[in-house]
């Protein structure tokens, strides 16, 4: 697997969110500090990797991620209509 095929920008955004959500279930203050340090370090390393992979001489889009939004919206709309139909029928 090539590293450029990974969703690096999404990981850069999601990693702190996952870290914050994981802290909700951790009761120990000491464990909270170590988990926070781990997630912050991982996010910093990922940001440094993106900086290292960035080509300043290129005018092309870099680290582009694509998602088919139309199919996603069709799925969500059909799911919402199924939920609405089941609520109205009961």
C-alpha positions as CSV (number, residue, x, y, z in Angstrom):
1,X,0.0,0.0,0.0
2,X,1.4,3.4,-1.0
3,X,1.3,6.0,1.7
4,X,-0.2,8.6,-0.7
5,X,-3.3,6.4,-1.1
6,X,-4.1,6.7,2.6
7,X,-6.6,9.4,3.7
8,X,-4.0,11.4,5.5
9,X,-6.0,14.7,5.9
10,X,-9.0,12.8,7.3
11,X,-6.7,11.0,9.7
12,X,-5.1,14.3,10.8
13,X,-8.6,15.7,11.6
14,X,-10.1,12.5,13.1
15,X,-7.1,11.5,15.3
16,X,-7.7,14.3,17.9
17,X,-11.4,13.6,17.9
18,X,-10.9,9.9,18.5
19,X,-8.5,10.8,21.3
20,X,-11.0,13.2,22.9
21,X,-13.7,10.6,22.7
22,X,-11.5,7.9,24.3
23,X,-10.8,10.2,27.2
24,X,-14.4,10.1,28.2
25,X,-14.2,6.5,29.2
26,X,-10.8,6.8,31.1
27,X,-11.3,7.5,34.8
28,X,-7.7,7.7,35.8
29,X,-6.0,11.1,35.6
30,X,-2.6,9.5,35.0
31,X,-3.9,7.4,32.2
32,X,-5.6,10.4,30.7
33,X,-2.3,12.3,30.5
34,X,-0.5,9.4,28.8
35,X,-3.3,8.8,26.3
36,X,-3.4,12.5,25.6
37,X,0.3,12.6,25.0
38,X,0.1,9.5,22.7
39,X,-2.6,11.0,20.5
40,X,-1.0,14.5,20.4
41,X,2.4,12.8,19.4
42,X,0.7,10.7,16.7
43,X,-1.0,13.8,15.3
44,X,2.2,15.8,15.4
45,X,4.1,13.0,13.5
46,X,1.3,12.8,11.0
47,X,1.5,16.5,10.4
48,X,5.3,16.3,10.0
49,X,4.8,13.5,7.5
50,X,2.4,15.6,5.5
51,X,4.9,18.5,5.6
52,X,7.7,16.2,4.4
53,X,5.6,14.7,1.6
54,X,4.4,18.2,0.4
55,X,5.9,19.2,-2.9
56,X,6.3,23.0,-2.9
57,X,7.3,23.1,-6.6
58,X,4.1,21.5,-7.8
59,X,1.0,23.4,-8.8
60,X,-1.1,20.3,-8.7
61,X,-3.5,19.4,-5.9
62,X,-1.8,17.4,-3.2
63,X,-3.2,15.0,-0.6
64,X,-6.6,15.1,-2.4
65,X,-9.3,12.8,-1.0
66,X,-12.5,12.0,-2.9
67,X,-15.8,10.7,-1.6
68,X,-18.9,10.0,-3.6
69,X,-21.3,12.4,-1.9
70,X,-24.3,11.7,-4.1
71,X,-24.4,8.0,-3.3
72,X,-23.8,8.9,0.4
73,X,-26.7,11.3,0.4
74,X,-29.0,8.8,-1.4
75,X,-28.1,6.2,1.3
76,X,-28.8,8.7,4.1
77,X,-32.0,9.9,2.5
78,X,-33.3,6.3,2.0
79,X,-32.4,5.4,5.6
80,X,-34.2,8.5,6.9
81,X,-37.3,7.7,4.9
82,X,-37.3,4.2,6.2
83,X,-37.1,5.4,9.8
84,X,-39.8,8.0,9.2
85,X,-42.1,5.4,7.6
86,X,-41.6,3.0,10.5
87,X,-42.3,5.8,13.0
88,X,-45.5,6.8,11.1
89,X,-46.8,3.3,10.7
90,X,-46.6,2.5,14.5
